[in-house]
Amino acid sequence: MLNKQGPGKIDWTDWTWNPVSGCLHGCEYCYMRRMEKRFPGIMEPKFRPEYLEKFKQVRKVKPSDKIFVGSSGDMWGKWVPGKWIGEVLNECALRPRIIFQFLTKNPSNYHGWALSENMWFGTTDDGTSRTENNIFELIRSVYPHMIRFVSFEPLIKKPLLNLTTFKHLDWIIIGADSTRGAKKPPMEWAEYLIATARNFNIPVWVKDNYGYPDRIKEFPEVKK
């Protein structure tokens, strides 16, 4: 139910939790697609209410721990029923001392929900036309007193940044395609993102899979 993370895994969070799983975006680089051969049907959207019930009994999560909700799918996809989302958000709101991190390729779906300040909201920008409006939609859909972040992973093309929206971010993550044999993105792309973030005092987290020579692992400050 809760999976511990760390080096070699998703190192920008402490735990992953998937009460909602599955994804219909069809991204060719998705690690879940590689798992389909072993676990047929893994990409089909599913809701596991038992994960919500079991979470009430969890004692291993410490205050201020970070939990990435939805590592094996997109909880905010257009296909996800609002009832599923609402039940997960309600459970997260009951634990204000824990940080819940969300990430989606459909950030416009954040709009209209009762979002708590212990929740961080992110979107993906892979540099392609598929995600080119995601940062704008994230800024439009999430209030500025919340943590808003972008995962530039995997970078397929050099992202074209709109500085008018980029400057309103609180955090960026930079990573590469982890598919076996995938070509590493150029160092210049990471340097471009890092330099732009530095201009706006935005914290940066570079994943080890990028192969960047400097270790950069920064978290945003929790807003009050």
Backbone as a chain_set.jsonl record, in Angstrom:
{"seq": "MLNKQGPGKIDWTDWTWNPVSGCLHGCEYCYMRRMEKRFPGIMEPKFRPEYLEKFKQVRKVKPSDKIFVGSSGDMWGKWVPGKWIGEVLNECALRPRIIFQFLTKNPSNYHGWALSENMWFGTTDDGTSRTENNIFELIRSVYPHMIRFVSFEPLIKKPLLNLTTFKHLDWIIIGADSTRGAKKPPMEWAEYLIATARNFNIPVWVKDNYGYPDRIKEFPEVKK", "coords": {"N": [[0.828, -1.199, 0.0], [1.72, 1.414, 1.028], [4.739, 2.465, -0.29], [8.131, 2.546, 0.362], [10.493, 5.005, -0.57], [13.576, 6.206, -2.097], [17.143, 6.465, -2.754], [17.775, 5.525, -6.13], [15.157, 5.078, -6.587], [12.105, 6.874, -6.56], [13.354, 9.643, -5.696], [12.627, 12.118, -4.7], [10.609, 12.007, -2.937], [9.2, 10.489, 0.058], [7.512, 8.328, 0.276], [5.358, 6.285, -1.793], [1.97, 6.095, -2.846], [-0.969, 4.569, -3.915], [-3.99, 4.831, -4.197], [-5.608, 5.43, -6.297], [-5.076, 4.221, -9.476], [-3.555, 3.456, -12.706], [-3.651, 4.532, -16.162], [-4.478, 6.429, -19.069], [-3.155, 7.99, -20.879], [-1.215, 7.139, -22.682], [1.564, 7.498, -23.117], [4.628, 6.934, -24.703], [6.981, 6.493, -23.339], [6.386, 5.634, -20.801], [6.941, 3.968, -17.745], [5.112, 2.193, -16.747], [3.933, 0.995, -18.931], [5.871, -0.766, -19.723], [5.626, -2.611, -17.774], [3.318, -3.895, -18.273], [3.43, -6.339, -19.609], [4.129, -8.149, -17.663], [2.164, -7.705, -15.812], [-0.764, -7.825, -16.834], [-3.325, -5.53, -17.742], [-2.638, -3.553, -15.983], [-2.627, -0.884, -16.632], [-5.228, -0.104, -16.688], [-7.69, 2.051, -15.342], [-8.169, 2.159, -11.836], [-9.753, 2.057, -8.639], [-8.959, 1.89, -5.266], [-10.472, 1.578, -2.535], [-9.881, 0.285, -0.167], [-7.284, 0.973, 0.36], [-7.492, 3.496, 1.409], [-8.765, 2.998, 3.826], [-6.873, 1.347, 5.086], [-4.833, 3.154, 5.383], [-5.454, 4.622, 7.612], [-4.52, 3.131, 9.641], [-1.828, 3.229, 9.523], [1.387, 3.568, 10.901], [3.995, 4.059, 10.369], [4.618, 6.321, 8.918], [6.075, 9.428, 9.307], [5.536, 12.662, 10.866], [5.734, 15.414, 8.647], [6.756, 13.859, 6.618], [6.872, 13.058, 3.104], [4.481, 12.128, 0.71], [3.994, 10.719, -2.346], [1.265, 10.737, -4.266], [-0.181, 8.556, -6.425], [1.756, 7.335, -8.137], [1.643, 5.275, -9.924], [-0.04, 5.9, -12.028], [-2.425, 8.345, -13.283], [-4.057, 10.272, -11.307], [-5.588, 12.463, -11.816], [-6.502, 12.342, -14.357], [-8.654, 12.754, -17.243], [-10.446, 10.699, -17.361], [-10.933, 9.844, -14.811], [-13.24, 9.306, -12.232], [-14.921, 11.852, -10.379], [-15.667, 11.197, -7.789], [-13.747, 9.37, -6.891], [-11.443, 10.987, -6.737], [-12.272, 12.895, -4.846], [-12.59, 11.356, -2.497], [-9.978, 10.572, -1.962], [-8.687, 13.066, -1.579], [-10.056, 13.955, 0.687], [-9.125, 12.158, 2.617], [-6.425, 12.852, 2.667], [-6.556, 15.487, 3.612], [-7.172, 15.125, 6.249], [-4.813, 14.701, 7.494], [-2.866, 16.899, 8.254], [-0.169, 17.285, 8.887], [1.367, 15.784, 7.267], [2.883, 15.766, 4.056], [1.396, 15.695, 0.939], [1.993, 14.813, -2.327], [1.112, 15.561, -5.623], [0.91, 14.711, -9.087], [0.386, 15.387, -12.471], [-0.601, 15.062, -15.934], [-2.704, 16.478, -16.655], [-3.351, 19.177, -15.604], [-5.413, 21.076, -15.47], [-7.509, 19.891, -14.221], [-7.152, 20.215, -11.536], [-8.475, 22.461, -10.838], [-11.179, 23.836, -9.035], [-11.415, 22.036, -6.948], [-11.446, 21.41, -3.391], [-8.636, 22.21, -2.029], [-5.982, 21.402, 0.153], [-3.433, 22.935, 2.243], [-1.383, 21.227, 2.84], [-0.842, 19.858, 0.609], [0.963, 19.337, -2.364], [1.091, 20.446, -5.694], [1.662, 19.301, -8.898], [2.785, 19.264, -12.362], [3.577, 17.723, -15.527], [6.157, 18.44, -17.863], [7.388, 17.568, -20.791], [8.716, 18.689, -22.835], [7.56, 18.417, -25.309], [4.876, 19.017, -27.72], [2.674, 17.906, -26.596], [2.596, 18.524, -23.902], [2.802, 21.248, -23.714], [1.186, 23.356, -22.75], [0.897, 22.903, -20.1], [2.149, 24.101, -17.839], [1.034, 26.665, -17.766], [-1.67, 25.95, -17.32], [-1.431, 24.767, -14.826], [-0.665, 26.939, -13.164], [-2.892, 28.515, -13.49], [-4.866, 26.961, -12.326], [-4.295, 26.309, -9.672], [-4.142, 27.792, -6.51], [-1.993, 30.564, -5.544], [-0.955, 30.355, -2.935], [-0.413, 27.765, -2.535], [1.885, 24.991, -2.976], [3.346, 24.782, -6.095], [4.543, 22.846, -8.69], [6.793, 21.648, -11.292], [7.531, 18.785, -13.153], [10.106, 18.107, -15.132], [10.417, 15.649, -16.656], [10.213, 12.667, -18.48], [12.728, 14.484, -20.255], [12.148, 15.055, -23.515], [12.395, 16.807, -25.585], [13.981, 20.032, -25.835], [12.618, 22.169, -23.454], [10.331, 24.842, -24.066], [10.16, 27.706, -22.483], [7.766, 29.807, -20.982], [8.315, 32.661, -19.495], [6.618, 34.29, -18.078], [4.749, 32.665, -16.854], [6.371, 30.662, -15.769], [7.828, 31.86, -13.692], [6.171, 31.815, -11.537], [6.31, 29.382, -10.336], [7.091, 27.029, -7.694], [8.925, 25.052, -7.462], [11.076, 22.838, -9.299], [11.587, 19.756, -11.0], [14.018, 17.778, -12.568], [14.591, 15.357, -14.988], [15.483, 12.275, -16.765], [14.59, 10.056, -19.507], [13.962, 6.906, -18.36], [13.813, 4.522, -19.63], [15.205, 1.482, -20.757], [18.079, 1.766, -22.713], [17.349, 4.223, -23.685], [18.065, 7.427, -25.074], [20.127, 9.807, -23.487], [19.181, 13.082, -22.44], [20.563, 16.215, -23.589], [23.127, 17.906, -21.673], [22.919, 20.63, -21.788], [20.209, 21.235, -21.788], [19.345, 20.732, -19.175], [20.967, 22.598, -17.896], [19.944, 24.969, -18.894], [17.348, 24.961, -17.752], [18.015, 24.963, -15.018], [19.454, 27.382, -14.77], [17.45, 29.211, -15.454], [15.612, 28.742, -13.405], [17.17, 29.554, -11.225], [17.26, 32.293, -11.656], [14.795, 33.078, -10.773], [14.762, 32.291, -8.187], [13.883, 29.685, -7.689], [13.67, 26.519, -6.255], [15.534, 23.558, -7.156], [15.482, 20.186, -8.224], [17.464, 17.665, -9.298], [17.267, 14.631, -10.853], [19.042, 11.542, -10.428], [19.081, 9.961, -12.696], [19.469, 11.589, -14.854], [22.12, 12.075, -15.174], [23.548, 14.329, -14.62], [26.39, 16.293, -13.762], [26.631, 17.697, -11.306], [25.397, 17.486, -7.976], [22.218, 18.232, -7.241], [19.75, 18.774, -5.084], [17.142, 20.043, -4.013], [14.499, 21.211, -1.957], [11.291, 22.892, -1.942], [10.382, 25.601, 0.255], [8.004, 25.145, 2.819], [4.898, 26.653, 2.529], [3.284, 29.155, 4.508]], "CA": [[0.0, 0.0, 0.0], [2.706, 2.483, 1.041], [6.035, 1.961, -0.72], [9.228, 3.415, 0.756], [11.321, 5.456, -1.678], [14.932, 6.598, -1.738], [18.079, 6.393, -3.883], [17.449, 4.507, -7.116], [13.71, 5.058, -6.792], [11.651, 8.26, -6.714], [14.09, 10.156, -4.543], [12.12, 13.393, -4.211], [9.517, 11.74, -2.006], [9.511, 9.443, 1.034], [6.627, 7.182, 0.069], [4.348, 6.359, -2.852], [0.668, 5.579, -2.41], [-1.759, 4.512, -5.139], [-5.409, 4.478, -4.076], [-6.088, 5.501, -7.691], [-3.986, 3.812, -10.361], [-3.914, 3.308, -14.114], [-3.48, 5.748, -16.963], [-4.872, 6.288, -20.472], [-2.47, 8.985, -21.708], [-0.54, 6.429, -23.771], [2.924, 7.992, -23.368], [5.473, 5.811, -25.125], [8.097, 6.303, -22.417], [5.881, 5.326, -19.464], [7.463, 2.714, -17.188], [3.982, 1.281, -16.515], [3.698, 0.236, -20.152], [6.826, -1.865, -19.733], [5.198, -3.59, -16.773], [2.069, -4.527, -18.703], [3.662, -7.725, -19.998], [4.141, -8.934, -16.431], [0.916, -7.48, -15.077], [-1.785, -7.392, -17.792], [-4.402, -4.713, -17.197], [-2.14, -2.619, -14.975], [-2.89, 0.49, -17.047], [-6.656, 0.191, -16.561], [-7.97, 2.847, -14.141], [-8.726, 1.418, -10.701], [-9.857, 2.725, -7.349], [-8.801, 0.921, -4.18], [-10.915, 2.207, -1.275], [-9.243, -0.368, 0.978], [-6.044, 1.689, 0.656], [-7.858, 4.611, 2.274], [-9.046, 2.441, 5.141], [-5.628, 0.873, 5.679], [-3.983, 4.301, 5.701], [-5.796, 5.066, 8.958], [-3.811, 2.288, 10.594], [-0.394, 3.337, 9.284], [2.146, 4.239, 11.953], [5.388, 4.247, 9.961], [4.8, 7.635, 8.305], [6.38, 10.442, 10.314], [5.122, 14.025, 10.514], [6.548, 16.097, 7.632], [7.079, 12.965, 5.497], [6.229, 13.378, 1.828], [3.871, 10.97, 0.057], [3.608, 10.949, -3.735], [0.001, 10.031, -4.502], [-0.451, 8.274, -7.831], [2.969, 7.052, -8.917], [1.36, 4.26, -10.948], [-1.169, 6.341, -12.84], [-2.711, 9.772, -13.239], [-5.295, 10.406, -10.539], [-6.331, 13.622, -12.286], [-6.846, 12.16, -15.769], [-10.044, 13.07, -17.597], [-11.249, 9.486, -17.22], [-11.074, 9.489, -13.396], [-14.464, 9.849, -11.632], [-14.706, 12.818, -9.315], [-15.848, 10.552, -6.488], [-12.449, 8.805, -6.494], [-10.562, 12.088, -6.352], [-12.781, 13.497, -3.622], [-12.324, 10.499, -1.347], [-8.538, 10.64, -1.674], [-8.392, 14.387, -1.022], [-10.59, 14.006, 2.051], [-8.21, 11.405, 3.472], [-5.196, 13.646, 2.804], [-6.84, 16.682, 4.41], [-7.247, 14.724, 7.661], [-3.449, 14.542, 7.999], [-2.216, 18.159, 7.857], [1.275, 17.314, 9.161], [2.012, 15.014, 6.203], [2.824, 16.423, 2.747], [0.942, 14.824, -0.15], [2.429, 15.365, -3.614], [0.34, 15.095, -6.772], [1.545, 15.022, -10.371], [-0.547, 15.035, -13.535], [-0.5, 15.671, -17.258], [-3.979, 17.149, -16.864], [-3.432, 20.085, -14.452], [-6.658, 21.847, -15.418], [-8.45, 19.19, -13.349], [-6.984, 20.683, -10.16], [-9.388, 23.587, -10.629], [-12.502, 23.576, -8.488], [-11.382, 21.141, -5.797], [-11.04, 21.97, -2.105], [-7.252, 21.767, -1.874], [-5.404, 21.764, 1.443], [-2.072, 23.466, 2.143], [-0.409, 20.138, 2.976], [-0.794, 19.189, -0.686], [1.755, 19.974, -3.408], [0.478, 20.127, -6.976], [2.62, 19.369, -9.988], [2.449, 18.8, -13.696], [4.714, 17.259, -16.323], [6.51, 19.102, -19.122], [8.441, 16.743, -21.403], [9.298, 19.444, -23.94], [6.831, 18.185, -26.552], [3.622, 19.748, -27.854], [1.676, 17.223, -25.764], [2.546, 19.107, -22.557], [3.291, 22.626, -23.812], [0.354, 24.299, -22.004], [0.665, 22.394, -18.752], [2.558, 25.048, -16.796], [-0.009, 27.692, -17.729], [-2.865, 25.385, -16.692], [-1.122, 24.57, -13.41], [-0.717, 28.237, -12.494], [-4.281, 28.977, -13.546], [-5.785, 26.076, -11.608], [-3.906, 26.135, -8.27], [-3.924, 29.079, -5.86], [-0.57, 30.85, -5.325], [-0.483, 30.018, -1.594], [-0.101, 26.343, -2.545], [3.12, 24.639, -3.684], [3.122, 24.395, -7.493], [5.836, 22.409, -9.229], [6.808, 21.013, -12.615], [8.492, 17.707, -13.376], [10.625, 18.04, -16.498], [10.893, 14.266, -16.778], [11.531, 12.723, -19.117], [12.879, 15.536, -21.258], [12.248, 14.511, -24.873], [12.898, 17.934, -26.359], [14.264, 21.184, -24.983], [11.361, 22.871, -23.17], [10.218, 26.254, -24.415], [9.582, 28.272, -21.279], [7.123, 31.113, -20.937], [8.781, 33.166, -18.21], [5.498, 34.911, -17.381], [4.151, 31.638, -16.0], [7.421, 29.908, -15.082], [8.286, 32.558, -12.485], [5.225, 31.566, -10.454], [6.5, 28.034, -9.812], [7.769, 26.921, -6.404], [9.877, 23.944, -7.457], [11.129, 22.054, -10.528], [12.304, 18.481, -10.997], [14.585, 17.521, -13.893], [14.95, 13.949, -15.111], [15.626, 11.711, -18.108], [13.844, 8.838, -19.82], [14.626, 5.78, -17.704], [13.659, 3.322, -20.444], [16.499, 0.881, -21.108], [18.563, 2.13, -24.037], [16.902, 5.563, -24.091], [19.121, 8.425, -25.201], [20.128, 10.83, -22.451], [19.039, 14.44, -22.965], [21.794, 17.013, -23.479], [23.37, 18.64, -20.436], [22.518, 22.025, -21.975], [18.8, 21.394, -21.436], [19.291, 20.852, -17.716], [21.598, 23.867, -17.528], [18.974, 26.009, -19.242], [16.306, 24.95, -16.734], [18.6, 25.347, -13.741], [19.761, 28.817, -14.824], [16.185, 29.955, -15.432], [15.079, 28.623, -12.049], [17.982, 30.39, -10.345], [16.882, 33.692, -11.871], [13.559, 33.34, -10.03], [14.904, 31.691, -6.856], [13.055, 28.471, -7.631], [14.477, 25.341, -5.921], [15.707, 22.576, -8.24], [15.841, 18.799, -7.883], [17.904, 16.938, -10.492], [17.298, 13.193, -10.59], [20.308, 10.901, -10.788], [19.013, 9.339, -14.019], [19.859, 12.543, -15.899], [23.568, 12.031, -15.355], [24.119, 15.673, -14.462], [27.595, 16.14, -12.936], [26.479, 18.281, -9.972], [24.283, 16.968, -7.186], [21.302, 19.312, -6.875], [18.574, 18.154, -4.462], [16.543, 21.115, -3.214], [13.054, 21.209, -1.758], [10.731, 24.213, -1.687], [9.966, 25.869, 1.622], [6.578, 24.984, 3.029], [4.246, 27.959, 2.656], [2.471, 29.322, 5.715]], "C": [[0.87, 1.261, 0.0], [4.058, 1.89, 0.695], [7.126, 2.976, -0.397], [10.09, 3.736, -0.459], [12.695, 5.875, -1.171], [15.827, 6.537, -2.956], [17.743, 5.24, -4.823], [15.969, 4.377, -7.385], [13.267, 6.504, -7.069], [12.207, 9.015, -5.519], [13.605, 11.495, -4.024], [10.905, 13.229, -3.301], [9.95, 10.655, -1.035], [8.723, 8.167, 0.785], [5.826, 7.384, -1.213], [3.098, 5.625, -2.368], [-0.273, 5.66, -3.6], [-3.193, 4.048, -4.918], [-6.132, 4.584, -5.416], [-4.898, 5.167, -8.583], [-4.497, 3.691, -11.79], [-3.847, 4.627, -14.863], [-3.838, 5.458, -18.418], [-4.2, 7.316, -21.374], [-1.743, 8.329, -22.888], [0.846, 6.938, -24.096], [3.862, 6.823, -23.645], [6.597, 5.524, -24.141], [7.658, 5.847, -21.023], [6.398, 3.973, -18.964], [6.346, 1.709, -16.925], [3.695, 0.441, -17.757], [4.647, -0.952, -20.241], [6.42, -2.975, -18.767], [3.958, -4.364, -17.201], [2.247, -5.992, -19.086], [3.633, -8.647, -18.787], [2.815, -8.863, -15.701], [-0.15, -6.957, -16.042], [-2.907, -6.617, -17.103], [-3.958, -3.665, -16.199], [-2.426, -1.167, -15.332], [-4.371, 0.862, -16.948], [-6.917, 0.974, -15.277], [-8.66, 2.023, -13.059], [-8.755, 2.31, -9.471], [-9.814, 1.656, -6.27], [-9.194, 1.579, -2.862], [-10.303, 1.561, -0.049], [-7.929, 0.303, 1.34], [-6.313, 2.889, 1.562], [-8.089, 4.116, 3.69], [-7.77, 1.992, 5.839], [-4.725, 2.024, 6.095], [-4.238, 4.793, 7.126], [-5.02, 4.299, 10.017], [-2.29, 2.404, 10.465], [0.287, 4.114, 10.408], [3.573, 4.584, 11.512], [5.655, 5.596, 9.302], [4.989, 8.676, 9.403], [5.799, 11.79, 9.888], [6.176, 14.662, 9.606], [7.053, 15.162, 6.533], [6.311, 13.396, 4.263], [5.717, 12.094, 1.189], [3.437, 11.374, -1.345], [2.385, 10.076, -4.018], [-0.189, 9.824, -6.0], [0.772, 8.024, -8.677], [2.723, 6.039, -10.023], [0.124, 4.623, -11.759], [-1.298, 7.848, -12.804], [-4.068, 9.949, -12.583], [-6.183, 11.526, -11.055], [-6.663, 13.523, -13.773], [-8.325, 12.414, -16.028], [-10.98, 11.895, -17.374], [-11.56, 9.139, -15.758], [-12.35, 10.111, -12.817], [-14.154, 10.796, -10.478], [-14.841, 12.212, -7.929], [-14.532, 9.966, -5.986], [-11.528, 9.899, -5.971], [-10.978, 12.669, -5.012], [-12.473, 12.666, -2.387], [-10.84, 10.524, -0.969], [-8.189, 11.976, -1.03], [-8.898, 14.514, 0.42], [-9.655, 13.294, 3.022], [-6.926, 12.194, 3.709], [-5.409, 14.859, 3.713], [-6.903, 16.365, 5.897], [-5.879, 14.62, 8.314], [-2.6, 15.765, 7.623], [-0.719, 18.202, 8.088], [2.068, 16.495, 8.151], [1.855, 15.785, 4.896], [2.44, 15.397, 1.684], [1.26, 15.519, -1.476], [1.632, 14.724, -4.749], [1.038, 15.536, -8.061], [0.619, 14.536, -11.489], [-0.143, 15.662, -14.867], [-1.789, 16.398, -17.61], [-4.222, 18.162, -15.727], [-4.699, 20.917, -14.375], [-7.676, 21.194, -14.49], [-8.242, 19.53, -11.878], [-8.021, 21.753, -9.814], [-10.719, 23.114, -10.033], [-12.543, 22.659, -7.285], [-10.994, 21.912, -4.533], [-9.656, 21.416, -1.78], [-6.678, 22.279, -0.56], [-3.944, 22.168, 1.294], [-1.004, 22.404, 2.376], [-0.294, 19.328, 1.688], [0.054, 20.012, -1.653], [1.222, 19.511, -4.761], [1.454, 20.354, -8.13], [2.045, 18.941, -11.321], [3.736, 18.426, -14.422], [4.894, 18.144, -17.556], [7.666, 18.306, -19.715], [9.088, 17.425, -22.604], [8.567, 19.279, -25.256], [5.528, 18.985, -26.562], [2.526, 19.164, -26.971], [1.519, 17.91, -24.403], [2.831, 20.614, -22.56], [2.455, 23.629, -23.031], [0.197, 23.925, -20.532], [1.056, 23.38, -17.65], [1.51, 26.162, -16.654], [-1.243, 27.177, -17.003], [-2.646, 25.152, -15.197], [-1.26, 25.883, -12.645], [-2.142, 28.762, -12.437], [-5.183, 28.222, -12.577], [-5.492, 25.925, -10.125], [-3.575, 27.496, -7.666], [-2.445, 29.304, -5.516], [-0.069, 30.547, -3.914], [-0.197, 28.524, -1.447], [1.239, 26.13, -3.251], [2.76, 24.139, -5.08], [4.469, 24.035, -8.108], [5.678, 21.742, -10.589], [7.894, 19.948, -12.651], [8.874, 17.7, -14.852], [11.267, 16.658, -16.679], [9.838, 13.418, -17.477], [11.586, 13.849, -20.145], [13.117, 14.895, -22.623], [12.791, 15.562, -25.828], [13.199, 19.069, -25.385], [12.972, 21.948, -24.728], [11.432, 24.334, -23.581], [9.462, 26.937, -23.288], [8.947, 29.636, -21.536], [7.435, 31.693, -19.556], [7.674, 33.827, -17.403], [4.829, 33.923, -16.442], [5.206, 30.901, -15.181], [7.799, 30.555, -13.753], [7.363, 32.338, -11.292], [5.344, 30.155, -9.873], [7.263, 28.075, -8.482], [8.867, 25.869, -6.402], [9.898, 23.329, -8.85], [11.963, 20.799, -10.294], [12.783, 18.234, -12.425], [15.022, 16.065, -13.954], [14.974, 13.487, -16.553], [14.692, 10.516, -18.292], [14.604, 7.65, -19.241], [14.451, 4.463, -18.456], [15.034, 2.788, -20.846], [16.883, 1.244, -22.546], [18.155, 3.509, -24.501], [18.078, 6.53, -24.114], [19.001, 9.473, -24.109], [19.949, 12.216, -23.078], [20.343, 15.213, -22.778], [21.914, 17.728, -22.137], [22.874, 20.085, -20.554], [21.056, 22.25, -21.593], [18.636, 21.553, -19.938], [19.87, 22.193, -17.275], [20.669, 25.052, -17.803], [17.879, 26.104, -18.173], [16.838, 25.427, -15.385], [18.873, 26.853, -13.698], [18.492, 29.655, -14.752], [15.57, 29.913, -14.042], [15.85, 29.509, -11.075], [17.608, 31.872, -10.474], [15.644, 34.079, -11.074], [13.576, 32.725, -8.632], [13.989, 30.482, -6.651], [13.955, 27.281, -7.306], [14.447, 24.296, -7.035], [16.074, 21.22, -7.651], [16.223, 18.088, -9.177], [18.007, 15.448, -10.142], [18.607, 12.584, -11.097], [20.283, 10.337, -12.206], [19.387, 10.285, -15.153], [21.353, 12.47, -16.189], [24.236, 13.382, -15.225], [25.286, 15.609, -13.478], [27.48, 16.69, -11.515], [25.262, 17.681, -9.267], [23.427, 18.148, -6.72], [20.008, 18.675, -6.379], [17.954, 19.158, -3.5], [15.025, 20.945, -3.134], [12.551, 22.647, -1.604], [10.427, 24.377, -0.195], [8.455, 25.742, 1.721], [5.964, 26.367, 3.249], [3.367, 27.99, 3.89], [1.445, 30.424, 5.517]], "O": [[0.776, 2.081, -0.913], [4.485, 0.917, 1.315], [7.058, 4.127, -0.829], [10.384, 2.862, -1.274], [12.944, 5.895, 0.034], [15.333, 6.554, -4.083], [17.463, 4.125, -4.383], [15.557, 3.659, -8.295], [13.976, 7.259, -7.735], [11.598, 9.026, -4.45], [14.11, 11.976, -3.009], [10.254, 14.21, -2.942], [10.95, 9.975, -1.266], [9.202, 7.065, 1.05], [5.639, 8.514, -1.666], [3.17, 4.672, -1.592], [-0.37, 6.709, -4.237], [-3.576, 2.981, -5.399], [-7.14, 3.915, -5.644], [-3.833, 5.77, -8.453], [-5.694, 3.803, -12.054], [-3.97, 5.7, -14.273], [-3.542, 4.382, -18.937], [-4.623, 7.502, -22.515], [-1.668, 8.91, -23.97], [1.28, 6.827, -25.243], [3.881, 5.841, -22.903], [7.117, 4.408, -24.115], [8.506, 5.69, -20.145], [6.308, 2.965, -19.665], [6.597, 0.505, -16.882], [3.259, -0.704, -17.641], [4.289, -2.008, -20.762], [6.82, -4.129, -18.923], [3.589, -5.36, -16.579], [1.332, -6.797, -18.912], [3.171, -9.785, -18.872], [2.39, -9.822, -15.057], [-0.413, -5.754, -16.064], [-3.376, -6.995, -16.03], [-4.788, -2.961, -15.625], [-2.466, -0.308, -14.452], [-4.724, 2.03, -17.111], [-6.413, 0.595, -14.22], [-9.609, 1.287, -13.33], [-7.91, 3.187, -9.287], [-10.525, 0.654, -6.336], [-8.33, 2.085, -2.145], [-10.206, 2.195, 1.002], [-7.49, 0.223, 2.487], [-5.471, 3.258, 2.381], [-7.653, 4.752, 4.649], [-7.596, 2.223, 7.035], [-3.946, 1.899, 7.04], [-3.334, 5.323, 7.772], [-4.878, 4.758, 11.15], [-1.55, 1.758, 11.206], [-0.177, 5.179, 10.812], [4.277, 5.318, 12.206], [6.814, 5.978, 9.143], [4.167, 8.792, 10.313], [5.593, 12.036, 8.699], [7.374, 14.455, 9.796], [7.716, 15.621, 5.602], [5.249, 14.012, 4.352], [6.431, 11.093, 1.131], [2.609, 12.269, -1.51], [2.462, 8.847, -4.01], [-0.339, 10.786, -6.754], [0.824, 8.457, -9.828], [3.511, 5.95, -10.965], [-0.663, 3.752, -12.13], [-0.393, 8.548, -12.349], [-5.104, 9.794, -13.228], [-7.382, 11.553, -10.777], [-7.063, 14.514, -14.384], [-9.148, 12.298, -15.12], [-12.185, 12.085, -17.213], [-12.359, 8.241, -15.492], [-12.526, 11.327, -12.902], [-13.231, 10.559, -9.699], [-14.191, 12.671, -6.989], [-14.229, 10.05, -4.796], [-10.915, 9.764, -4.912], [-10.139, 12.909, -4.144], [-12.13, 13.215, -1.34], [-10.495, 10.5, 0.212], [-7.468, 12.01, -0.033], [-8.235, 15.114, 1.266], [-9.422, 13.78, 4.129], [-6.398, 12.205, 4.821], [-4.527, 15.21, 4.497], [-6.706, 17.256, 6.724], [-5.776, 14.47, 9.532], [-1.717, 15.67, 6.771], [-0.046, 19.075, 7.54], [3.298, 16.505, 8.171], [0.811, 16.39, 4.654], [3.086, 14.358, 1.551], [0.853, 16.656, -1.713], [1.5, 13.503, -4.821], [1.669, 16.592, -8.114], [0.129, 13.407, -11.451], [0.568, 16.666, -14.907], [-1.95, 16.879, -18.732], [-5.185, 18.023, -14.973], [-5.03, 21.421, -13.302], [-8.601, 21.855, -14.02], [-9.075, 19.169, -11.046], [-8.393, 21.926, -8.654], [-11.298, 22.122, -10.476], [-13.592, 22.51, -6.659], [-10.306, 22.93, -4.598], [-9.527, 20.285, -1.312], [-6.863, 23.442, -0.202], [-3.29, 21.786, 0.324], [0.174, 22.661, 2.13], [0.284, 18.241, 1.681], [-0.109, 21.228, -1.754], [0.936, 18.329, -4.952], [1.993, 21.446, -8.309], [0.974, 18.34, -11.399], [4.836, 18.768, -13.987], [3.926, 18.543, -18.204], [8.787, 18.358, -19.211], [9.904, 16.825, -23.305], [8.917, 19.938, -26.236], [5.128, 19.556, -25.548], [1.56, 19.851, -26.637], [0.437, 17.883, -23.816], [3.077, 21.191, -21.501], [2.977, 24.684, -22.671], [-0.558, 24.568, -19.804], [0.365, 23.481, -16.636], [1.153, 26.546, -15.54], [-1.807, 27.879, -16.163], [-3.567, 25.319, -14.398], [-1.903, 25.929, -11.596], [-2.548, 29.378, -11.452], [-6.154, 28.779, -12.065], [-6.352, 25.457, -9.379], [-2.811, 28.266, -8.249], [-1.723, 28.348, -5.231], [1.143, 30.486, -3.709], [0.208, 28.065, -0.379], [1.679, 26.978, -4.027], [1.976, 23.203, -5.236], [5.417, 24.819, -8.055], [4.585, 21.331, -10.981], [9.028, 20.182, -12.233], [8.071, 17.335, -15.711], [12.482, 16.527, -16.831], [8.67, 13.456, -17.09], [10.597, 14.128, -20.823], [14.152, 14.273, -22.857], [13.542, 15.256, -26.755], [12.728, 19.063, -24.248], [12.293, 22.34, -25.678], [12.475, 24.977, -23.455], [8.251, 26.763, -23.156], [9.517, 30.493, -22.211], [6.867, 31.25, -18.557], [7.77, 33.918, -16.18], [4.39, 34.297, -15.354], [4.963, 30.554, -14.025], [8.063, 29.847, -12.781], [7.733, 32.643, -10.158], [4.557, 29.779, -9.005], [7.981, 29.032, -8.191], [9.653, 25.793, -5.458], [8.868, 23.293, -9.524], [12.906, 20.789, -9.503], [12.039, 18.457, -13.38], [15.742, 15.592, -13.074], [14.543, 14.205, -17.455], [14.084, 10.035, -17.335], [15.76, 7.417, -19.595], [14.884, 3.411, -17.984], [15.917, 3.556, -21.229], [16.099, 1.049, -23.476], [18.555, 3.942, -25.582], [18.974, 6.456, -23.273], [17.91, 9.971, -23.833], [20.511, 12.488, -24.139], [21.137, 14.886, -21.896], [20.908, 18.11, -21.539], [22.462, 20.693, -19.566], [20.698, 23.332, -21.127], [17.877, 22.406, -19.479], [19.327, 22.846, -16.384], [20.622, 26.012, -17.034], [17.526, 27.201, -17.741], [16.182, 26.207, -14.694], [18.561, 27.518, -12.71], [18.455, 30.682, -14.074], [15.064, 30.923, -13.552], [15.255, 30.142, -10.203], [17.642, 32.61, -9.489], [15.453, 35.247, -10.735], [12.541, 32.646, -7.969], [13.408, 30.293, -5.583], [14.928, 27.051, -8.024], [13.46, 24.169, -7.759], [16.864, 21.12, -6.712], [15.383, 17.928, -10.063], [18.751, 15.066, -9.238], [19.193, 13.057, -12.071], [21.325, 10.24, -12.854], [19.599, 9.847, -16.283], [21.799, 12.761, -17.299], [25.369, 13.563, -15.672], [25.182, 14.934, -12.454], [28.159, 16.203, -10.611], [24.236, 17.409, -9.89], [23.864, 18.959, -5.904], [19.257, 18.099, -7.166], [18.223, 19.117, -2.3], [14.368, 20.585, -4.111], [13.305, 23.524, -1.181], [10.238, 23.393, 0.52], [7.721, 26.17, 0.832], [6.457, 27.152, 4.059], [2.778, 26.979, 4.272], [0.666, 30.713, 6.425]]}, "num_chains": 1, "name": "protein.A"}
